């Protein structure tokens, strides 16, 4: 169901550093590391999104249209070694 239909709920919580450590330790065994992450486990993503002249992507997102197409160019860690054109 779309955003207006009420199925999706995004909740945010503030936690302490000890709570964060507990959460990370519980989640780690369930997840695979991201292949783009460096030895520190982080990376920087830069994206440019494209829209049509009627702003269909923007309004589709605002209206909760699903599925919708988004085109983007993405680079990681400021490197031009790999530049991805993606349809999301």
Phi and psi restraints in degrees (range 20) as a CNS / XPLOR table:
assign (resid 1 and name C) (resid 2 and name N)
       (resid 2 and name CA) (resid 2 and name C) 1.0 -78.9 20.0 2
assign (resid 2 and name N) (resid 2 and name CA)
       (resid 2 and name C) (resid 3 and name N) 1.0 178.2 20.0 2
assign (resid 2 and name C) (resid 3 and name N)
       (resid 3 and name CA) (resid 3 and name C) 1.0 -58.3 20.0 2
assign (resid 3 and name N) (resid 3 and name CA)
       (resid 3 and name C) (resid 4 and name N) 1.0 -39.6 20.0 2
assign (resid 3 and name C) (resid 4 and name N)
       (resid 4 and name CA) (resid 4 and name C) 1.0 -71.7 20.0 2
assign (resid 4 and name N) (resid 4 and name CA)
       (resid 4 and name C) (resid 5 and name N) 1.0 -22.0 20.0 2
assign (resid 4 and name C) (resid 5 and name N)
       (resid 5 and name CA) (resid 5 and name C) 1.0 -76.2 20.0 2
assign (resid 5 and name N) (resid 5 and name CA)
       (resid 5 and name C) (resid 6 and name N) 1.0 -17.9 20.0 2
assign (resid 5 and name C) (resid 6 and name N)
       (resid 6 and name CA) (resid 6 and name C) 1.0 94.6 20.0 2
assign (resid 6 and name N) (resid 6 and name CA)
       (resid 6 and name C) (resid 7 and name N) 1.0 9.4 20.0 2
assign (resid 6 and name C) (resid 7 and name N)
       (resid 7 and name CA) (resid 7 and name C) 1.0 -79.0 20.0 2
assign (resid 7 and name N) (resid 7 and name CA)
       (resid 7 and name C) (resid 8 and name N) 1.0 -31.4 20.0 2
assign (resid 7 and name C) (resid 8 and name N)
       (resid 8 and name CA) (resid 8 and name C) 1.0 -95.3 20.0 2
assign (resid 8 and name N) (resid 8 and name CA)
       (resid 8 and name C) (resid 9 and name N) 1.0 131.3 20.0 2
assign (resid 8 and name C) (resid 9 and name N)
       (resid 9 and name CA) (resid 9 and name C) 1.0 -131.8 20.0 2
assign (resid 9 and name N) (resid 9 and name CA)
       (resid 9 and name C) (resid 10 and name N) 1.0 127.4 20.0 2
assign (resid 9 and name C) (resid 10 and name N)
       (resid 10 and name CA) (resid 10 and name C) 1.0 -111.8 20.0 2
assign (resid 10 and name N) (resid 10 and name CA)
       (resid 10 and name C) (resid 11 and name N) 1.0 113.6 20.0 2
assign (resid 10 and name C) (resid 11 and name N)
       (resid 11 and name CA) (resid 11 and name C) 1.0 -113.3 20.0 2
assign (resid 11 and name N) (resid 11 and name CA)
       (resid 11 and name C) (resid 12 and name N) 1.0 140.3 20.0 2
assign (resid 11 and name C) (resid 12 and name N)
       (resid 12 and name CA) (resid 12 and name C) 1.0 -122.9 20.0 2
assign (resid 12 and name N) (resid 12 and name CA)
       (resid 12 and name C) (resid 13 and name N) 1.0 139.8 20.0 2
assign (resid 12 and name C) (resid 13 and name N)
       (resid 13 and name CA) (resid 13 and name C) 1.0 -129.6 20.0 2
assign (resid 13 and name N) (resid 13 and name CA)
       (resid 13 and name C) (resid 14 and name N) 1.0 145.3 20.0 2
assign (resid 13 and name C) (resid 14 and name N)
       (resid 14 and name CA) (resid 14 and name C) 1.0 -94.1 20.0 2
assign (resid 14 and name N) (resid 14 and name CA)
       (resid 14 and name C) (resid 15 and name N) 1.0 132.9 20.0 2
assign (resid 14 and name C) (resid 15 and name N)
       (resid 15 and name CA) (resid 15 and name C) 1.0 -133.2 20.0 2
assign (resid 15 and name N) (resid 15 and name CA)
       (resid 15 and name C) (resid 16 and name N) 1.0 158.6 20.0 2
assign (resid 15 and name C) (resid 16 and name N)
       (resid 16 and name CA) (resid 16 and name C) 1.0 -81.1 20.0 2
assign (resid 16 and name N) (resid 16 and name CA)
       (resid 16 and name C) (resid 17 and name N) 1.0 167.0 20.0 2
assign (resid 16 and name C) (resid 17 and name N)
       (resid 17 and name CA) (resid 17 and name C) 1.0 -61.3 20.0 2
assign (resid 17 and name N) (resid 17 and name CA)
       (resid 17 and name C) (resid 18 and name N) 1.0 -43.0 20.0 2
assign (resid 17 and name C) (resid 18 and name N)
       (resid 18 and name CA) (resid 18 and name C) 1.0 -61.9 20.0 2
assign (resid 18 and name N) (resid 18 and name CA)
       (resid 18 and name C) (resid 19 and name N) 1.0 -38.1 20.0 2
assign (resid 18 and name C) (resid 19 and name N)
       (resid 19 and name CA) (resid 19 and name C) 1.0 -64.5 20.0 2
assign (resid 19 and name N) (resid 19 and name CA)
       (resid 19 and name C) (resid 20 and name N) 1.0 -41.1 20.0 2
assign (resid 19 and name C) (resid 20 and name N)
       (resid 20 and name CA) (resid 20 and name C) 1.0 -61.9 20.0 2
assign (resid 20 and name N) (resid 20 and name CA)
       (resid 20 and name C) (resid 21 and name N) 1.0 -41.0 20.0 2
assign (resid 20 and name C) (resid 21 and name N)
       (resid 21 and name CA) (resid 21 and name C) 1.0 -61.7 20.0 2
assign (resid 21 and name N) (resid 21 and name CA)
       (resid 21 and name C) (resid 22 and name N) 1.0 -42.9 20.0 2
assign (resid 21 and name C) (resid 22 and name N)
       (resid 22 and name CA) (resid 22 and name C) 1.0 -62.4 20.0 2
assign (resid 22 and name N) (resid 22 and name CA)
       (resid 22 and name C) (resid 23 and name N) 1.0 -45.8 20.0 2
assign (resid 22 and name C) (resid 23 and name N)
       (resid 23 and name CA) (resid 23 and name C) 1.0 -61.7 20.0 2
assign (resid 23 and name N) (resid 23 and name CA)
       (resid 23 and name C) (resid 24 and name N) 1.0 -47.1 20.0 2
assign (resid 23 and name C) (resid 24 and name N)
       (resid 24 and name CA) (resid 24 and name C) 1.0 -59.6 20.0 2
assign (resid 24 and name N) (resid 24 and name CA)
       (resid 24 and name C) (resid 25 and name N) 1.0 -43.2 20.0 2
assign (resid 24 and name C) (resid 25 and name N)
       (resid 25 and name CA) (resid 25 and name C) 1.0 -65.0 20.0 2
assign (resid 25 and name N) (resid 25 and name CA)
       (resid 25 and name C) (resid 26 and name N) 1.0 -31.9 20.0 2
assign (resid 25 and name C) (resid 26 and name N)
       (resid 26 and name CA) (resid 26 and name C) 1.0 -78.1 20.0 2
assign (resid 26 and name N) (resid 26 and name CA)
       (resid 26 and name C) (resid 27 and name N) 1.0 -34.1 20.0 2
assign (resid 26 and name C) (resid 27 and name N)
       (resid 27 and name CA) (resid 27 and name C) 1.0 -82.8 20.0 2
assign (resid 27 and name N) (resid 27 and name CA)
       (resid 27 and name C) (resid 28 and name N) 1.0 -34.7 20.0 2
assign (resid 27 and name C) (resid 28 and name N)
       (resid 28 and name CA) (resid 28 and name C) 1.0 -47.7 20.0 2
assign (resid 28 and name N) (resid 28 and name CA)
       (resid 28 and name C) (resid 29 and name N) 1.0 -46.4 20.0 2
assign (resid 28 and name C) (resid 29 and name N)
       (resid 29 and name CA) (resid 29 and name C) 1.0 -65.9 20.0 2
assign (resid 29 and name N) (resid 29 and name CA)
       (resid 29 and name C) (resid 30 and name N) 1.0 -16.2 20.0 2
assign (resid 29 and name C) (resid 30 and name N)
       (resid 30 and name CA) (resid 30 and name C) 1.0 -93.4 20.0 2
assign (resid 30 and name N) (resid 30 and name CA)
       (resid 30 and name C) (resid 31 and name N) 1.0 -13.5 20.0 2
assign (resid 30 and name C) (resid 31 and name N)
       (resid 31 and name CA) (resid 31 and name C) 1.0 -118.3 20.0 2
assign (resid 31 and name N) (resid 31 and name CA)
       (resid 31 and name C) (resid 32 and name N) 1.0 151.4 20.0 2
assign (resid 31 and name C) (resid 32 and name N)
       (resid 32 and name CA) (resid 32 and name C) 1.0 -96.2 20.0 2
assign (resid 32 and name N) (resid 32 and name CA)
       (resid 32 and name C) (resid 33 and name N) 1.0 145.0 20.0 2
assign (resid 32 and name C) (resid 33 and name N)
       (resid 33 and name CA) (resid 33 and name C) 1.0 -63.7 20.0 2
assign (resid 33 and name N) (resid 33 and name CA)
       (resid 33 and name C) (resid 34 and name N) 1.0 145.8 20.0 2
assign (resid 33 and name C) (resid 34 and name N)
       (resid 34 and name CA) (resid 34 and name C) 1.0 -68.6 20.0 2
assign (resid 34 and name N) (resid 34 and name CA)
       (resid 34 and name C) (resid 35 and name N) 1.0 130.9 20.0 2
assign (resid 34 and name C) (resid 35 and name N)
       (resid 35 and name CA) (resid 35 and name C) 1.0 -65.1 20.0 2
assign (resid 35 and name N) (resid 35 and name CA)
       (resid 35 and name C) (resid 36 and name N) 1.0 -19.1 20.0 2
assign (resid 35 and name C) (resid 36 and name N)
       (resid 36 and name CA) (resid 36 and name C) 1.0 -84.4 20.0 2
assign (resid 36 and name N) (resid 36 and name CA)
       (resid 36 and name C) (resid 37 and name N) 1.0 -13.3 20.0 2
assign (resid 36 and name C) (resid 37 and name N)
       (resid 37 and name CA) (resid 37 and name C) 1.0 -73.3 20.0 2
assign (resid 37 and name N) (resid 37 and name CA)
       (resid 37 and name C) (resid 38 and name N) 1.0 139.1 20.0 2
assign (resid 37 and name C) (resid 38 and name N)
       (resid 38 and name CA) (resid 38 and name C) 1.0 -81.2 20.0 2
assign (resid 38 and name N) (resid 38 and name CA)
       (resid 38 and name C) (resid 39 and name N) 1.0 -166.3 20.0 2
assign (resid 38 and name C) (resid 39 and name N)
       (resid 39 and name CA) (resid 39 and name C) 1.0 -65.8 20.0 2
assign (resid 39 and name N) (resid 39 and name CA)
       (resid 39 and name C) (resid 40 and name N) 1.0 -22.7 20.0 2
assign (resid 39 and name C) (resid 40 and name N)
       (resid 40 and name CA) (resid 40 and name C) 1.0 -82.7 20.0 2
assign (resid 40 and name N) (resid 40 and name CA)
       (resid 40 and name C) (resid 41 and name N) 1.0 -6.0 20.0 2
assign (resid 40 and name C) (resid 41 and name N)
       (resid 41 and name CA) (resid 41 and name C) 1.0 82.8 20.0 2
assign (resid 41 and name N) (resid 41 and name CA)
       (resid 41 and name C) (resid 42 and name N) 1.0 14.3 20.0 2
assign (resid 41 and name C) (resid 42 and name N)
       (resid 42 and name CA) (resid 42 and name C) 1.0 -133.7 20.0 2
assign (resid 42 and name N) (resid 42 and name CA)
       (resid 42 and name C) (resid 43 and name N) 1.0 163.2 20.0 2
assign (resid 42 and name C) (resid 43 and name N)
       (resid 43 and name CA) (resid 43 and name C) 1.0 -157.9 20.0 2
assign (resid 43 and name N) (resid 43 and name CA)
       (resid 43 and name C) (resid 44 and name N) 1.0 162.8 20.0 2
assign (resid 43 and name C) (resid 44 and name N)
       (resid 44 and name CA) (resid 44 and name C) 1.0 -106.3 20.0 2
assign (resid 44 and name N) (resid 44 and name CA)
       (resid 44 and name C) (resid 45 and name N) 1.0 132.5 20.0 2
assign (resid 44 and name C) (resid 45 and name N)
       (resid 45 and name CA) (resid 45 and name C) 1.0 -114.8 20.0 2
assign (resid 45 and name N) (resid 45 and name CA)
       (resid 45 and name C) (resid 46 and name N) 1.0 132.7 20.0 2
assign (resid 45 and name C) (resid 46 and name N)
       (resid 46 and name CA) (resid 46 and name C) 1.0 -121.0 20.0 2
assign (resid 46 and name N) (resid 46 and name CA)
       (resid 46 and name C) (resid 47 and name N) 1.0 128.8 20.0 2
assign (resid 46 and name C) (resid 47 and name N)
       (resid 47 and name CA) (resid 47 and name C) 1.0 -131.8 20.0 2
assign (resid 47 and name N) (resid 47 and name CA)
       (resid 47 and name C) (resid 48 and name N) 1.0 144.3 20.0 2
assign (resid 47 and name C) (resid 48 and name N)
       (resid 48 and name CA) (resid 48 and name C) 1.0 -121.9 20.0 2
assign (resid 48 and name N) (resid 48 and name CA)
       (resid 48 and name C) (resid 49 and name N) 1.0 122.1 20.0 2
assign (resid 48 and name C) (resid 49 and name N)
       (resid 49 and name CA) (resid 49 and name C) 1.0 -99.4 20.0 2
assign (resid 49 and name N) (resid 49 and name CA)
       (resid 49 and name C) (resid 50 and name N) 1.0 146.1 20.0 2
assign (resid 49 and name C) (resid 50 and name N)
       (resid 50 and name CA) (resid 50 and name C) 1.0 -114.8 20.0 2
assign (resid 50 and name N) (resid 50 and name CA)
       (resid 50 and name C) (resid 51 and name N) 1.0 146.3 20.0 2
assign (resid 50 and name C) (resid 51 and name N)
       (resid 51 and name CA) (resid 51 and name C) 1.0 -133.8 20.0 2
assign (resid 51 and name N) (resid 51 and name CA)
       (resid 51 and name C) (resid 52 and name N) 1.0 167.1 20.0 2
assign (resid 51 and name C) (resid 52 and name N)
       (resid 52 and name CA) (resid 52 and name C) 1.0 -86.0 20.0 2
assign (resid 52 and name N) (resid 52 and name CA)
       (resid 52 and name C) (resid 53 and name N) 1.0 175.5 20.0 2
assign (resid 52 and name C) (resid 53 and name N)
       (resid 53 and name CA) (resid 53 and name C) 1.0 -70.4 20.0 2
assign (resid 53 and name N) (resid 53 and name CA)
       (resid 53 and name C) (resid 54 and name N) 1.0 -11.0 20.0 2
assign (resid 53 and name C) (resid 54 and name N)
       (resid 54 and name CA) (resid 54 and name C) 1.0 -99.7 20.0 2
assign (resid 54 and name N) (resid 54 and name CA)
       (resid 54 and name C) (resid 55 and name N) 1.0 7.0 20.0 2
assign (resid 54 and name C) (resid 55 and name N)
       (resid 55 and name CA) (resid 55 and name C) 1.0 58.4 20.0 2
assign (resid 55 and name N) (resid 55 and name CA)
       (resid 55 and name C) (resid 56 and name N) 1.0 38.2 20.0 2
assign (resid 55 and name C) (resid 56 and name N)
       (resid 56 and name CA) (resid 56 and name C) 1.0 -60.2 20.0 2
assign (resid 56 and name N) (resid 56 and name CA)
       (resid 56 and name C) (resid 57 and name N) 1.0 -37.8 20.0 2
assign (resid 56 and name C) (resid 57 and name N)
       (resid 57 and name CA) (resid 57 and name C) 1.0 -65.8 20.0 2
assign (resid 57 and name N) (resid 57 and name CA)
       (resid 57 and name C) (resid 58 and name N) 1.0 -42.9 20.0 2
assign (resid 57 and name C) (resid 58 and name N)
       (resid 58 and name CA) (resid 58 and name C) 1.0 -63.5 20.0 2
assign (resid 58 and name N) (resid 58 and name CA)
       (resid 58 and name C) (resid 59 and name N) 1.0 -51.0 20.0 2
assign (resid 58 and name C) (resid 59 and name N)
       (resid 59 and name CA) (resid 59 and name C) 1.0 -69.4 20.0 2
assign (resid 59 and name N) (resid 59 and name CA)
       (resid 59 and name C) (resid 60 and name N) 1.0 -31.9 20.0 2
assign (resid 59 and name C) (resid 60 and name N)
       (resid 60 and name CA) (resid 60 and name C) 1.0 -62.5 20.0 2
assign (resid 60 and name N) (resid 60 and name CA)
       (resid 60 and name C) (resid 61 and name N) 1.0 -38.9 20.0 2
assign (resid 60 and name C) (resid 61 and name N)
       (resid 61 and name CA) (resid 61 and name C) 1.0 -68.0 20.0 2
assign (resid 61 and name N) (resid 61 and name CA)
       (resid 61 and name C) (resid 62 and name N) 1.0 -45.4 20.0 2
assign (resid 61 and name C) (resid 62 and name N)
       (resid 62 and name CA) (resid 62 and name C) 1.0 -63.5 20.0 2
assign (resid 62 and name N) (resid 62 and name CA)
       (resid 62 and name C) (resid 63 and name N) 1.0 -35.8 20.0 2
assign (resid 62 and name C) (resid 63 and name N)
       (resid 63 and name CA) (resid 63 and name C) 1.0 -84.4 20.0 2
assign (resid 63 and name N) (resid 63 and name CA)
       (resid 63 and name C) (resid 64 and name N) 1.0 -9.1 20.0 2
assign (resid 63 and name C) (resid 64 and name N)
       (resid 64 and name CA) (resid 64 and name C) 1.0 77.5 20.0 2
assign (resid 64 and name N) (resid 64 and name CA)
       (resid 64 and name C) (resid 65 and name N) 1.0 23.4 20.0 2
assign (resid 64 and name C) (resid 65 and name N)
       (resid 65 and name CA) (resid 65 and name C) 1.0 -63.6 20.0 2
assign (resid 65 and name N) (resid 65 and name CA)
       (resid 65 and name C) (resid 66 and name N) 1.0 133.3 20.0 2
assign (resid 65 and name C) (resid 66 and name N)
       (resid 66 and name CA) (resid 66 and name C) 1.0 -146.3 20.0 2
assign (resid 66 and name N) (resid 66 and name CA)
       (resid 66 and name C) (resid 67 and name N) 1.0 130.7 20.0 2
assign (resid 66 and name C) (resid 67 and name N)
       (resid 67 and name CA) (resid 67 and name C) 1.0 -81.4 20.0 2
assign (resid 67 and name N) (resid 67 and name CA)
       (resid 67 and name C) (resid 68 and name N) 1.0 157.9 20.0 2
assign (resid 67 and name C) (resid 68 and name N)
       (resid 68 and name CA) (resid 68 and name C) 1.0 -137.3 20.0 2
assign (resid 68 and name N) (resid 68 and name CA)
       (resid 68 and name C) (resid 69 and name N) 1.0 160.5 20.0 2
assign (resid 68 and name C) (resid 69 and name N)
       (resid 69 and name CA) (resid 69 and name C) 1.0 -107.5 20.0 2
assign (resid 69 and name N) (resid 69 and name CA)
       (resid 69 and name C) (resid 70 and name N) 1.0 133.7 20.0 2
assign (resid 69 and name C) (resid 70 and name N)
       (resid 70 and name CA) (resid 70 and name C) 1.0 -128.4 20.0 2
assign (resid 70 and name N) (resid 70 and name CA)
       (resid 70 and name C) (resid 71 and name N) 1.0 126.9 20.0 2
assign (resid 70 and name C) (resid 71 and name N)
       (resid 71 and name CA) (resid 71 and name C) 1.0 -101.7 20.0 2
assign (resid 71 and name N) (resid 71 and name CA)
       (resid 71 and name C) (resid 72 and name N) 1.0 138.2 20.0 2
assign (resid 71 and name C) (resid 72 and name N)
       (resid 72 and name CA) (resid 72 and name C) 1.0 -150.0 20.0 2
assign (resid 72 and name N) (resid 72 and name CA)
       (resid 72 and name C) (resid 73 and name N) 1.0 155.7 20.0 2
assign (resid 72 and name C) (resid 73 and name N)
       (resid 73 and name CA) (resid 73 and name C) 1.0 -109.4 20.0 2
assign (resid 73 and name N) (resid 73 and name CA)
       (resid 73 and name C) (resid 74 and name N) 1.0 133.8 20.0 2
assign (resid 73 and name C) (resid 74 and name N)
       (resid 74 and name CA) (resid 74 and name C) 1.0 -134.6 20.0 2
assign (resid 74 and name N) (resid 74 and name CA)
       (resid 74 and name C) (resid 75 and name N) 1.0 138.1 20.0 2
assign (resid 74 and name C) (resid 75 and name N)
       (resid 75 and name CA) (resid 75 and name C) 1.0 -127.8 20.0 2
assign (resid 75 and name N) (resid 75 and name CA)
       (resid 75 and name C) (resid 76 and name N) 1.0 157.2 20.0 2
assign (resid 75 and name C) (resid 76 and name N)
       (resid 76 and name CA) (resid 76 and name C) 1.0 -118.4 20.0 2
assign (resid 76 and name N) (resid 76 and name CA)
       (resid 76 and name C) (resid 77 and name N) 1.0 137.1 20.0 2
assign (resid 76 and name C) (resid 77 and name N)
       (resid 77 and name CA) (resid 77 and name C) 1.0 54.9 20.0 2
assign (resid 77 and name N) (resid 77 and name CA)
       (resid 77 and name C) (resid 78 and name N) 1.0 31.4 20.0 2
assign (resid 77 and name C) (resid 78 and name N)
       (resid 78 and name CA) (resid 78 and name C) 1.0 66.7 20.0 2
assign (resid 78 and name N) (resid 78 and name CA)
       (resid 78 and name C) (resid 79 and name N) 1.0 14.4 20.0 2
assign (resid 78 and name C) (resid 79 and name N)
       (resid 79 and name CA) (resid 79 and name C) 1.0 -95.8 20.0 2
assign (resid 79 and name N) (resid 79 and name CA)
       (resid 79 and name C) (resid 80 and name N) 1.0 136.8 20.0 2
assign (resid 79 and name C) (resid 80 and name N)
       (resid 80 and name CA) (resid 80 and name C) 1.0 -90.8 20.0 2
assign (resid 80 and name N) (resid 80 and name CA)
       (resid 80 and name C) (resid 81 and name N) 1.0 7.2 20.0 2
assign (resid 80 and name C) (resid 81 and name N)
       (resid 81 and name CA) (resid 81 and name C) 1.0 -63.7 20.0 2
assign (resid 81 and name N) (resid 81 and name CA)
       (resid 81 and name C) (resid 82 and name N) 1.0 -37.7 20.0 2
assign (resid 81 and name C) (resid 82 and name N)
       (resid 82 and name CA) (resid 82 and name C) 1.0 -131.0 20.0 2
assign (resid 82 and name N) (resid 82 and name CA)
       (resid 82 and name C) (resid 83 and name N) 1.0 113.8 20.0 2
assign (resid 82 and name C) (resid 83 and name N)
       (resid 83 and name CA) (resid 83 and name C) 1.0 -117.5 20.0 2
assign (resid 83 and name N) (resid 83 and name CA)
       (resid 83 and name C) (resid 84 and name N) 1.0 119.7 20.0 2
assign (resid 83 and name C) (resid 84 and name N)
       (resid 84 and name CA) (resid 84 and name C) 1.0 -106.9 20.0 2
assign (resid 84 and name N) (resid 84 and name CA)
       (resid 84 and name C) (resid 85 and name N) 1.0 130.1 20.0 2
assign (resid 84 and name C) (resid 85 and name N)
       (resid 85 and name CA) (resid 85 and name C) 1.0 -98.9 20.0 2
assign (resid 85 and name N) (resid 85 and name CA)
       (resid 85 and name C) (resid 86 and name N) 1.0 118.5 20.0 2
assign (resid 85 and name C) (resid 86 and name N)
       (resid 86 and name CA) (resid 86 and name C) 1.0 -123.1 20.0 2
assign (resid 86 and name N) (resid 86 and name CA)
       (resid 86 and name C) (resid 87 and name N) 1.0 145.3 20.0 2
assign (resid 86 and name C) (resid 87 and name N)
       (resid 87 and name CA) (resid 87 and name C) 1.0 -109.0 20.0 2
assign (resid 87 and name N) (resid 87 and name CA)
       (resid 87 and name C) (resid 88 and name N) 1.0 112.9 20.0 2
